[in-house]
Amino acid sequence: MNATTAIAGGLAGAAAVTLLHESIRRVVPEAPRMDRLGMQAISKGLKKAGKKVPKEDALFTAAMVGDILTNAIFYSAAGIGKEKNIWKRSAALGLAAGLGAVLLPQPLGLNSKYSNRTVATQIMTVGLYVTGALVTTAVIKLLNKKKQVKHTEWERRLVTSAMG
């Protein structure tokens, strides 16, 4: 599969999961707070490196950019391999990302309440990451279909022009 298509799909999935997180957290009290988790991770890393932690607005922006970039790269892996298994690969990647978001904060020394506060929070966390992965695959499939249609149209024109 084309790397550009996989990256475009990964970026779409990452944007979708970030937009969903940000929208849901504004209206659902038990929603995951991956923004806060990202800000805490960046802040903790900067402190360990002896660097100054930016103000909250800049920290939030860095967390959002970091989330989108890392999720895009991660989700792009769905585009590696045969297209036949892409939905399964994508669902597995989304499940792995969601479970990682639920299970890893505490061992990493981060506040686990952001993704673990309630069972509803945990389910939403996993569900959001699976949704992002499935958006990735939908976009990859759509882009591949458009390329196939363009290729078929090009072949038709070539054959038609060769026939006179």
Buried (B, 14 or more C-beta within 10 A) or exposed (E): BEEEBBBBBBBBBBBBBBEBBBEBBEEEEBBBBBBBBBBBBBBBEBEEEEEEBBEEEEBBEBBBEBBBEEBBEBBBBBBEEEEEEBBEBBBBBBBBBBBBBBBEBEEEEBBBBBBBBEEEBBBBBBBBBBBBBBBBBBBBBBBBEEEEEEEEEEEEEEEEEEEE
